[in-house]
Amino acid sequence: MKKNIDVRNFIEQTGVKYWEVAEKLGITDGNFSRKLRKELPTKEKELITNIALELKNKKD
């Protein structure tokens, strides 16, 4: 079963690409994908969802 399914679903619902979130975090998309393989702490999940929301709002 995939980890961080809540974060993954949120990113997909916003229509933002994983590489865009990774870029905003200052890491490569490969490292971001590896980061999502293990369950993240709540604070880090909040940071990622906030970034996805911010990027979505910039697109709208």
PDB file of N, H, CA, C and O in Angstrom:
ATOM      1  N   MET A   1       0.836  -1.184   0.000  1.00  0.00           N
ATOM      2  CA  MET A   1       0.000   0.000   0.000  1.00  0.00           C
ATOM      3  C   MET A   1       0.882   1.250   0.000  1.00  0.00           C
ATOM      4  O   MET A   1       1.895   1.314   0.697  1.00  0.00           O
ATOM      5  N   LYS A   2       0.481   2.223  -0.785  1.00  0.00           N
ATOM      6  H   LYS A   2      -0.342   2.171  -1.351  1.00  0.00           H
ATOM      7  CA  LYS A   2       1.263   3.451  -0.877  1.00  0.00           C
ATOM      8  C   LYS A   2       1.190   4.247   0.421  1.00  0.00           C
ATOM      9  O   LYS A   2       0.173   4.244   1.115  1.00  0.00           O
ATOM     10  N   LYS A   3       2.268   4.913   0.726  1.00  0.00           N
ATOM     11  H   LYS A   3       3.094   4.915   0.162  1.00  0.00           H
ATOM     12  CA  LYS A   3       2.324   5.797   1.895  1.00  0.00           C
ATOM     13  C   LYS A   3       1.903   7.201   1.472  1.00  0.00           C
ATOM     14  O   LYS A   3       1.921   7.531   0.286  1.00  0.00           O
ATOM     15  N   ASN A   4       1.529   8.011   2.433  1.00  0.00           N
ATOM     16  H   ASN A   4       1.514   7.743   3.396  1.00  0.00           H
ATOM     17  CA  ASN A   4       1.175   9.418   2.210  1.00  0.00           C
ATOM     18  C   ASN A   4       0.080   9.583   1.162  1.00  0.00           C
ATOM     19  O   ASN A   4       0.107  10.518   0.362  1.00  0.00           O
ATOM     20  N   ILE A   5      -0.879   8.668   1.177  1.00  0.00           N
ATOM     21  H   ILE A   5      -0.901   7.909   1.827  1.00  0.00           H
ATOM     22  CA  ILE A   5      -1.942   8.703   0.173  1.00  0.00           C
ATOM     23  C   ILE A   5      -2.743   9.999   0.260  1.00  0.00           C
ATOM     24  O   ILE A   5      -3.234  10.496  -0.754  1.00  0.00           O
ATOM     25  N   ASP A   6      -2.877  10.551   1.471  1.00  0.00           N
ATOM     26  H   ASP A   6      -2.479  10.148   2.295  1.00  0.00           H
ATOM     27  CA  ASP A   6      -3.606  11.810   1.632  1.00  0.00           C
ATOM     28  C   ASP A   6      -2.894  12.954   0.915  1.00  0.00           C
ATOM     29  O   ASP A   6      -3.535  13.776   0.261  1.00  0.00           O
ATOM     30  N   VAL A   7      -1.585  13.004   1.038  1.00  0.00           N
ATOM     31  H   VAL A   7      -1.064  12.336   1.569  1.00  0.00           H
ATOM     32  CA  VAL A   7      -0.794  14.042   0.374  1.00  0.00           C
ATOM     33  C   VAL A   7      -0.828  13.836  -1.140  1.00  0.00           C
ATOM     34  O   VAL A   7      -1.000  14.791  -1.897  1.00  0.00           O
ATOM     35  N   ARG A   8      -0.667  12.611  -1.566  1.00  0.00           N
ATOM     36  H   ARG A   8      -0.527  11.835  -0.951  1.00  0.00           H
ATOM     37  CA  ARG A   8      -0.686  12.298  -2.997  1.00  0.00           C
ATOM     38  C   ARG A   8      -2.025  12.695  -3.624  1.00  0.00           C
ATOM     39  O   ARG A   8      -2.064  13.324  -4.681  1.00  0.00           O
ATOM     40  N   ASN A   9      -3.122  12.317  -2.955  1.00  0.00           N
ATOM     41  H   ASN A   9      -3.090  11.806  -2.096  1.00  0.00           H
ATOM     42  CA  ASN A   9      -4.451  12.656  -3.469  1.00  0.00           C
ATOM     43  C   ASN A   9      -4.656  14.164  -3.532  1.00  0.00           C
ATOM     44  O   ASN A   9      -5.227  14.677  -4.494  1.00  0.00           O
ATOM     45  N   PHE A  10      -4.191  14.872  -2.507  1.00  0.00           N
ATOM     46  H   PHE A  10      -3.727  14.455  -1.725  1.00  0.00           H
ATOM     47  CA  PHE A  10      -4.353  16.322  -2.482  1.00  0.00           C
ATOM     48  C   PHE A  10      -3.612  16.965  -3.647  1.00  0.00           C
ATOM     49  O   PHE A  10      -4.157  17.835  -4.326  1.00  0.00           O
ATOM     50  N   ILE A  11      -2.386  16.547  -3.877  1.00  0.00           N
ATOM     51  H   ILE A  11      -1.943  15.840  -3.324  1.00  0.00           H
ATOM     52  CA  ILE A  11      -1.600  17.100  -4.983  1.00  0.00           C
ATOM     53  C   ILE A  11      -2.311  16.842  -6.310  1.00  0.00           C
ATOM     54  O   ILE A  11      -2.405  17.732  -7.155  1.00  0.00           O
ATOM     55  N   GLU A  12      -2.803  15.635  -6.484  1.00  0.00           N
ATOM     56  H   GLU A  12      -2.727  14.912  -5.798  1.00  0.00           H
ATOM     57  CA  GLU A  12      -3.489  15.289  -7.738  1.00  0.00           C
ATOM     58  C   GLU A  12      -4.776  16.088  -7.909  1.00  0.00           C
ATOM     59  O   GLU A  12      -5.103  16.495  -9.024  1.00  0.00           O
ATOM     60  N   GLN A  13      -5.510  16.318  -6.821  1.00  0.00           N
ATOM     61  H   GLN A  13      -5.244  15.987  -5.915  1.00  0.00           H
ATOM     62  CA  GLN A  13      -6.755  17.086  -6.891  1.00  0.00           C
ATOM     63  C   GLN A  13      -6.508  18.548  -7.244  1.00  0.00           C
ATOM     64  O   GLN A  13      -7.350  19.186  -7.876  1.00  0.00           O
ATOM     65  N   THR A  14      -5.366  19.077  -6.840  1.00  0.00           N
ATOM     66  H   THR A  14      -4.682  18.559  -6.326  1.00  0.00           H
ATOM     67  CA  THR A  14      -5.067  20.476  -7.157  1.00  0.00           C
ATOM     68  C   THR A  14      -4.639  20.649  -8.608  1.00  0.00           C
ATOM     69  O   THR A  14      -4.675  21.758  -9.141  1.00  0.00           O
ATOM     70  N   GLY A  15      -4.233  19.547  -9.252  1.00  0.00           N
ATOM     71  H   GLY A  15      -4.205  18.646  -8.819  1.00  0.00           H
ATOM     72  CA  GLY A  15      -3.778  19.632 -10.634  1.00  0.00           C
ATOM     73  C   GLY A  15      -2.335  20.075 -10.761  1.00  0.00           C
ATOM     74  O   GLY A  15      -1.853  20.342 -11.862  1.00  0.00           O
ATOM     75  N   VAL A  16      -1.650  20.152  -9.636  1.00  0.00           N
ATOM     76  H   VAL A  16      -2.042  19.935  -8.742  1.00  0.00           H
ATOM     77  CA  VAL A  16      -0.242  20.544  -9.610  1.00  0.00           C
ATOM     78  C   VAL A  16       0.596  19.295  -9.871  1.00  0.00           C
ATOM     79  O   VAL A  16       0.212  18.192  -9.483  1.00  0.00           O
ATOM     80  N   LYS A  17       1.714  19.467 -10.513  1.00  0.00           N
ATOM     81  H   LYS A  17       2.026  20.363 -10.828  1.00  0.00           H
ATOM     82  CA  LYS A  17       2.612  18.345 -10.807  1.00  0.00           C
ATOM     83  C   LYS A  17       3.566  18.124  -9.628  1.00  0.00           C
ATOM     84  O   LYS A  17       3.924  19.058  -8.911  1.00  0.00           O
ATOM     85  N   TYR A  18       3.957  16.882  -9.453  1.00  0.00           N
ATOM     86  H   TYR A  18       3.666  16.123 -10.035  1.00  0.00           H
ATOM     87  CA  TYR A  18       4.883  16.544  -8.366  1.00  0.00           C
ATOM     88  C   TYR A  18       6.191  17.322  -8.494  1.00  0.00           C
ATOM     89  O   TYR A  18       6.756  17.765  -7.495  1.00  0.00           O
ATOM     90  N   TRP A  19       6.667  17.485  -9.727  1.00  0.00           N
ATOM     91  H   TRP A  19       6.208  17.125 -10.539  1.00  0.00           H
ATOM     92  CA  TRP A  19       7.942  18.188  -9.921  1.00  0.00           C
ATOM     93  C   TRP A  19       7.829  19.652  -9.506  1.00  0.00           C
ATOM     94  O   TRP A  19       8.816  20.248  -9.077  1.00  0.00           O
ATOM     95  N   GLU A  20       6.637  20.237  -9.629  1.00  0.00           N
ATOM     96  H   GLU A  20       5.835  19.753  -9.979  1.00  0.00           H
ATOM     97  CA  GLU A  20       6.450  21.631  -9.224  1.00  0.00           C
ATOM     98  C   GLU A  20       6.549  21.766  -7.702  1.00  0.00           C
ATOM     99  O   GLU A  20       7.151  22.710  -7.189  1.00  0.00           O
ATOM    100  N   VAL A  21       5.954  20.818  -6.998  1.00  0.00           N
ATOM    101  H   VAL A  21       5.465  20.052  -7.414  1.00  0.00           H
ATOM    102  CA  VAL A  21       6.044  20.818  -5.532  1.00  0.00           C
ATOM    103  C   VAL A  21       7.496  20.608  -5.115  1.00  0.00           C
ATOM    104  O   VAL A  21       7.998  21.290  -4.222  1.00  0.00           O
ATOM    105  N   ALA A  22       8.160  19.668  -5.762  1.00  0.00           N
ATOM    106  H   ALA A  22       7.752  19.115  -6.488  1.00  0.00           H
ATOM    107  CA  ALA A  22       9.563  19.384  -5.448  1.00  0.00           C
ATOM    108  C   ALA A  22      10.433  20.620  -5.664  1.00  0.00           C
ATOM    109  O   ALA A  22      11.287  20.941  -4.837  1.00  0.00           O
ATOM    110  N   GLU A  23      10.210  21.301  -6.770  1.00  0.00           N
ATOM    111  H   GLU A  23       9.516  21.040  -7.442  1.00  0.00           H
ATOM    112  CA  GLU A  23      10.986  22.505  -7.079  1.00  0.00           C
ATOM    113  C   GLU A  23      10.807  23.558  -5.991  1.00  0.00           C
ATOM    114  O   GLU A  23      11.772  24.199  -5.572  1.00  0.00           O
ATOM    115  N   LYS A  24       9.578  23.731  -5.540  1.00  0.00           N
ATOM    116  H   LYS A  24       8.795  23.211  -5.881  1.00  0.00           H
ATOM    117  CA  LYS A  24       9.284  24.710  -4.488  1.00  0.00           C
ATOM    118  C   LYS A  24       9.933  24.302  -3.159  1.00  0.00           C
ATOM    119  O   LYS A  24      10.318  25.157  -2.361  1.00  0.00           O
ATOM    120  N   LEU A  25      10.051  22.986  -2.929  1.00  0.00           N
ATOM    121  H   LEU A  25       9.738  22.291  -3.577  1.00  0.00           H
ATOM    122  CA  LEU A  25      10.716  22.483  -1.723  1.00  0.00           C
ATOM    123  C   LEU A  25      12.239  22.582  -1.829  1.00  0.00           C
ATOM    124  O   LEU A  25      12.948  22.471  -0.829  1.00  0.00           O
ATOM    125  N   GLY A  26      12.732  22.793  -3.053  1.00  0.00           N
ATOM    126  H   GLY A  26      12.156  22.884  -3.865  1.00  0.00           H
ATOM    127  CA  GLY A  26      14.172  22.899  -3.256  1.00  0.00           C
ATOM    128  C   GLY A  26      14.861  21.551  -3.410  1.00  0.00           C
ATOM    129  O   GLY A  26      16.054  21.417  -3.138  1.00  0.00           O
ATOM    130  N   ILE A  27      14.085  20.536  -3.858  1.00  0.00           N
ATOM    131  H   ILE A  27      13.116  20.645  -4.079  1.00  0.00           H
ATOM    132  CA  ILE A  27      14.659  19.212  -4.080  1.00  0.00           C
ATOM    133  C   ILE A  27      14.270  18.727  -5.476  1.00  0.00           C
ATOM    134  O   ILE A  27      13.391  19.300  -6.119  1.00  0.00           O
ATOM    135  N   THR A  28      14.930  17.672  -5.932  1.00  0.00           N
ATOM    136  H   THR A  28      15.644  17.206  -5.409  1.00  0.00           H
ATOM    137  CA  THR A  28      14.602  17.123  -7.248  1.00  0.00           C
ATOM    138  C   THR A  28      13.312  16.311  -7.160  1.00  0.00           C
ATOM    139  O   THR A  28      12.906  15.882  -6.080  1.00  0.00           O
ATOM    140  N   ASP A  29      12.678  16.109  -8.307  1.00  0.00           N
ATOM    141  H   ASP A  29      13.007  16.458  -9.185  1.00  0.00           H
ATOM    142  CA  ASP A  29      11.439  15.330  -8.308  1.00  0.00           C
ATOM    143  C   ASP A  29      11.699  13.883  -7.887  1.00  0.00           C
ATOM    144  O   ASP A  29      10.842  13.255  -7.266  1.00  0.00           O
ATOM    145  N   GLY A  30      12.864  13.356  -8.220  1.00  0.00           N
ATOM    146  H   GLY A  30      13.561  13.866  -8.725  1.00  0.00           H
ATOM    147  CA  GLY A  30      13.223  12.004  -7.786  1.00  0.00           C
ATOM    148  C   GLY A  30      13.326  11.895  -6.273  1.00  0.00           C
ATOM    149  O   GLY A  30      12.847  10.935  -5.671  1.00  0.00           O
ATOM    150  N   ASN A  31      13.956  12.892  -5.671  1.00  0.00           N
ATOM    151  H   ASN A  31      14.345  13.673  -6.161  1.00  0.00           H
ATOM    152  CA  ASN A  31      14.066  12.898  -4.211  1.00  0.00           C
ATOM    153  C   ASN A  31      12.702  13.083  -3.556  1.00  0.00           C
ATOM    154  O   ASN A  31      12.441  12.516  -2.495  1.00  0.00           O
ATOM    155  N   PHE A  32      11.835  13.870  -4.181  1.00  0.00           N
ATOM    156  H   PHE A  32      12.048  14.330  -5.043  1.00  0.00           H
ATOM    157  CA  PHE A  32      10.487  14.065  -3.647  1.00  0.00           C
ATOM    158  C   PHE A  32       9.713  12.748  -3.684  1.00  0.00           C
ATOM    159  O   PHE A  32       9.026  12.400  -2.723  1.00  0.00           O
ATOM    160  N   SER A  33       9.823  12.027  -4.779  1.00  0.00           N
ATOM    161  H   SER A  33      10.381  12.310  -5.560  1.00  0.00           H
ATOM    162  CA  SER A  33       9.159  10.724  -4.892  1.00  0.00           C
ATOM    163  C   SER A  33       9.674   9.755  -3.831  1.00  0.00           C
ATOM    164  O   SER A  33       8.896   9.017  -3.226  1.00  0.00           O
ATOM    165  N   ARG A  34      10.986   9.759  -3.610  1.00  0.00           N
ATOM    166  H   ARG A  34      11.618  10.358  -4.102  1.00  0.00           H
ATOM    167  CA  ARG A  34      11.560   8.893  -2.571  1.00  0.00           C
ATOM    168  C   ARG A  34      11.086   9.316  -1.187  1.00  0.00           C
ATOM    169  O   ARG A  34      10.841   8.470  -0.326  1.00  0.00           O
ATOM    170  N   LYS A  35      10.958  10.609  -0.972  1.00  0.00           N
ATOM    171  H   LYS A  35      11.158  11.296  -1.671  1.00  0.00           H
ATOM    172  CA  LYS A  35      10.485  11.128   0.314  1.00  0.00           C
ATOM    173  C   LYS A  35       9.078  10.612   0.617  1.00  0.00           C
ATOM    174  O   LYS A  35       8.752  10.327   1.770  1.00  0.00           O
ATOM    175  N   LEU A  36       8.250  10.494  -0.418  1.00  0.00           N
ATOM    176  H   LEU A  36       8.515  10.725  -1.354  1.00  0.00           H
ATOM    177  CA  LEU A  36       6.867  10.058  -0.231  1.00  0.00           C
ATOM    178  C   LEU A  36       6.743   8.553   0.027  1.00  0.00           C
ATOM    179  O   LEU A  36       5.656   8.074   0.350  1.00  0.00           O
ATOM    180  N   ARG A  37       7.816   7.817  -0.109  1.00  0.00           N
ATOM    181  H   ARG A  37       8.699   8.205  -0.372  1.00  0.00           H
ATOM    182  CA  ARG A  37       7.769   6.362   0.101  1.00  0.00           C
ATOM    183  C   ARG A  37       7.569   5.990   1.562  1.00  0.00           C
ATOM    184  O   ARG A  37       7.031   4.926   1.866  1.00  0.00           O
ATOM    185  N   LYS A  38       8.003   6.868   2.471  1.00  0.00           N
ATOM    186  H   LYS A  38       8.440   7.733   2.223  1.00  0.00           H
ATOM    187  CA  LYS A  38       7.836   6.628   3.909  1.00  0.00           C
ATOM    188  C   LYS A  38       6.867   7.667   4.453  1.00  0.00           C
ATOM    189  O   LYS A  38       6.859   8.819   4.020  1.00  0.00           O
ATOM    190  N   GLU A  39       6.057   7.242   5.403  1.00  0.00           N
ATOM    191  H   GLU A  39       6.064   6.305   5.755  1.00  0.00           H
ATOM    192  CA  GLU A  39       5.047   8.131   5.970  1.00  0.00           C
ATOM    193  C   GLU A  39       5.720   9.373   6.563  1.00  0.00           C
ATOM    194  O   GLU A  39       6.672   9.274   7.337  1.00  0.00           O
ATOM    195  N   LEU A  40       5.203  10.539   6.182  1.00  0.00           N
ATOM    196  H   LEU A  40       4.430  10.619   5.553  1.00  0.00           H
ATOM    197  CA  LEU A  40       5.775  11.808   6.613  1.00  0.00           C
ATOM    198  C   LEU A  40       5.128  12.285   7.911  1.00  0.00           C
ATOM    199  O   LEU A  40       3.981  11.944   8.202  1.00  0.00           O
ATOM    200  N   PRO A  41       5.871  13.079   8.693  1.00  0.00           N
ATOM    201  CA  PRO A  41       5.273  13.696   9.877  1.00  0.00           C
ATOM    202  C   PRO A  41       4.191  14.697   9.455  1.00  0.00           C
ATOM    203  O   PRO A  41       4.215  15.215   8.338  1.00  0.00           O
ATOM    204  N   THR A  42       3.267  14.953  10.340  1.00  0.00           N
ATOM    205  H   THR A  42       3.248  14.532  11.247  1.00  0.00           H
ATOM    206  CA  THR A  42       2.147  15.850  10.056  1.00  0.00           C
ATOM    207  C   THR A  42       2.618  17.225   9.595  1.00  0.00           C
ATOM    208  O   THR A  42       2.054  17.785   8.655  1.00  0.00           O
ATOM    209  N   LYS A  43       3.632  17.770  10.237  1.00  0.00           N
ATOM    210  H   LYS A  43       4.090  17.315  11.001  1.00  0.00           H
ATOM    211  CA  LYS A  43       4.132  19.110   9.878  1.00  0.00           C
ATOM    212  C   LYS A  43       4.615  19.145   8.429  1.00  0.00           C
ATOM    213  O   LYS A  43       4.364  20.111   7.709  1.00  0.00           O
ATOM    214  N   GLU A  44       5.300  18.101   8.013  1.00  0.00           N
ATOM    215  H   GLU A  44       5.504  17.317   8.599  1.00  0.00           H
ATOM    216  CA  GLU A  44       5.817  18.053   6.645  1.00  0.00           C
ATOM    217  C   GLU A  44       4.681  17.884   5.632  1.00  0.00           C
ATOM    218  O   GLU A  44       4.722  18.445   4.537  1.00  0.00           O
ATOM    219  N   LYS A  45       3.672  17.105   6.016  1.00  0.00           N
ATOM    220  H   LYS A  45       3.639  16.649   6.906  1.00  0.00           H
ATOM    221  CA  LYS A  45       2.494  16.952   5.156  1.00  0.00           C
ATOM    222  C   LYS A  45       1.795  18.299   4.976  1.00  0.00           C
ATOM    223  O   LYS A  45       1.379  18.649   3.872  1.00  0.00           O
ATOM    224  N   GLU A  46       1.671  19.045   6.068  1.00  0.00           N
ATOM    225  H   GLU A  46       2.008  18.761   6.965  1.00  0.00           H
ATOM    226  CA  GLU A  46       1.040  20.369   6.001  1.00  0.00           C
ATOM    227  C   GLU A  46       1.819  21.292   5.081  1.00  0.00           C
ATOM    228  O   GLU A  46       1.226  22.026   4.290  1.00  0.00           O
ATOM    229  N   LEU A  47       3.136  21.263   5.177  1.00  0.00           N
ATOM    230  H   LEU A  47       3.618  20.667   5.819  1.00  0.00           H
ATOM    231  CA  LEU A  47       3.983  22.089   4.323  1.00  0.00           C
ATOM    232  C   LEU A  47       3.756  21.746   2.850  1.00  0.00           C
ATOM    233  O   LEU A  47       3.602  22.640   2.018  1.00  0.00           O
ATOM    234  N   ILE A  48       3.737  20.476   2.538  1.00  0.00           N
ATOM    235  H   ILE A  48       3.863  19.750   3.214  1.00  0.00           H
ATOM    236  CA  ILE A  48       3.567  20.037   1.149  1.00  0.00           C
ATOM    237  C   ILE A  48       2.187  20.406   0.624  1.00  0.00           C
ATOM    238  O   ILE A  48       2.066  20.874  -0.508  1.00  0.00           O
ATOM    239  N   THR A  49       1.141  20.202   1.426  1.00  0.00           N
ATOM    240  H   THR A  49       1.239  19.821   2.346  1.00  0.00           H
ATOM    241  CA  THR A  49      -0.209  20.551   0.968  1.00  0.00           C
ATOM    242  C   THR A  49      -0.355  22.060   0.804  1.00  0.00           C
ATOM    243  O   THR A  49      -1.042  22.520  -0.108  1.00  0.00           O
ATOM    244  N   ASN A  50       0.282  22.830   1.676  1.00  0.00           N
ATOM    245  H   ASN A  50       0.840  22.456   2.417  1.00  0.00           H
ATOM    246  CA  ASN A  50       0.243  24.292   1.528  1.00  0.00           C
ATOM    247  C   ASN A  50       0.945  24.734   0.250  1.00  0.00           C
ATOM    248  O   ASN A  50       0.473  25.644  -0.433  1.00  0.00           O
ATOM    249  N   ILE A  51       2.054  24.106  -0.075  1.00  0.00           N
ATOM    250  H   ILE A  51       2.437  23.367   0.479  1.00  0.00           H
ATOM    251  CA  ILE A  51       2.772  24.426  -1.307  1.00  0.00           C
ATOM    252  C   ILE A  51       1.908  24.090  -2.518  1.00  0.00           C
ATOM    253  O   ILE A  51       1.820  24.880  -3.458  1.00  0.00           O
ATOM    254  N   ALA A  52       1.272  22.921  -2.499  1.00  0.00           N
ATOM    255  H   ALA A  52       1.344  22.279  -1.735  1.00  0.00           H
ATOM    256  CA  ALA A  52       0.411  22.514  -3.618  1.00  0.00           C
ATOM    257  C   ALA A  52      -0.735  23.502  -3.793  1.00  0.00           C
ATOM    258  O   ALA A  52      -1.075  23.869  -4.917  1.00  0.00           O
ATOM    259  N   LEU A  53      -1.329  23.930  -2.691  1.00  0.00           N
ATOM    260  H   LEU A  53      -1.052  23.632  -1.777  1.00  0.00           H
ATOM    261  CA  LEU A  53      -2.431  24.889  -2.746  1.00  0.00           C
ATOM    262  C   LEU A  53      -1.955  26.239  -3.281  1.00  0.00           C
ATOM    263  O   LEU A  53      -2.638  26.868  -4.090  1.00  0.00           O
ATOM    264  N   GLU A  54      -0.801  26.673  -2.833  1.00  0.00           N
ATOM    265  H   GLU A  54      -0.246  26.162  -2.176  1.00  0.00           H
ATOM    266  CA  GLU A  54      -0.219  27.932  -3.305  1.00  0.00           C
ATOM    267  C   GLU A  54       0.039  27.876  -4.814  1.00  0.00           C
ATOM    268  O   GLU A  54      -0.275  28.823  -5.536  1.00  0.00           O
ATOM    269  N   LEU A  55       0.603  26.780  -5.279  1.00  0.00           N
ATOM    270  H   LEU A  55       0.858  26.011  -4.693  1.00  0.00           H
ATOM    271  CA  LEU A  55       0.877  26.625  -6.710  1.00  0.00           C
ATOM    272  C   LEU A  55      -0.416  26.577  -7.516  1.00  0.00           C
ATOM    273  O   LEU A  55      -0.483  27.133  -8.612  1.00  0.00           O
ATOM    274  N   LYS A  56      -1.435  25.923  -6.985  1.00  0.00           N
ATOM    275  H   LYS A  56      -1.381  25.471  -6.094  1.00  0.00           H
ATOM    276  CA  LYS A  56      -2.737  25.860  -7.657  1.00  0.00           C
ATOM    277  C   LYS A  56      -3.326  27.256  -7.791  1.00  0.00           C
ATOM    278  O   LYS A  56      -3.827  27.627  -8.852  1.00  0.00           O
ATOM    279  N   ASN A  57      -3.263  28.029  -6.711  1.00  0.00           N
ATOM    280  H   ASN A  57      -2.855  27.728  -5.849  1.00  0.00           H
ATOM    281  CA  ASN A  57      -3.819  29.383  -6.726  1.00  0.00           C
ATOM    282  C   ASN A  57      -3.089  30.288  -7.708  1.00  0.00           C
ATOM    283  O   ASN A  57      -3.697  31.187  -8.290  1.00  0.00           O
ATOM    284  N   LYS A  58      -1.800  30.062  -7.898  1.00  0.00           N
ATOM    285  H   LYS A  58      -1.307  29.332  -7.425  1.00  0.00           H
ATOM    286  CA  LYS A  58      -1.042  30.845  -8.877  1.00  0.00           C
ATOM    287  C   LYS A  58      -1.475  30.519 -10.301  1.00  0.00           C
ATOM    288  O   LYS A  58      -1.431  31.375 -11.184  1.00  0.00           O
ATOM    289  N   LYS A  59      -1.899  29.255 -10.520  1.00  0.00           N
ATOM    290  H   LYS A  59      -1.934  28.559  -9.802  1.00  0.00           H
ATOM    291  CA  LYS A  59      -2.338  28.836 -11.851  1.00  0.00           C
ATOM    292  C   LYS A  59      -3.718  29.385 -12.192  1.00  0.00           C
ATOM    293  O   LYS A  59      -4.018  29.653 -13.356  1.00  0.00           O
ATOM    294  N   ASP A  60      -4.556  29.550 -11.168  1.00  0.00           N
ATOM    295  H   ASP A  60      -4.312  29.333 -10.223  1.00  0.00           H
ATOM    296  CA  ASP A  60      -5.945  30.002 -11.405  1.00  0.00           C
ATOM    297  C   ASP A  60      -6.044  31.448 -11.781  1.00  0.00           C
ATOM    298  O   ASP A  60      -7.144  31.954 -12.006  1.00  0.00           O
TER     299      ASP A  60
END
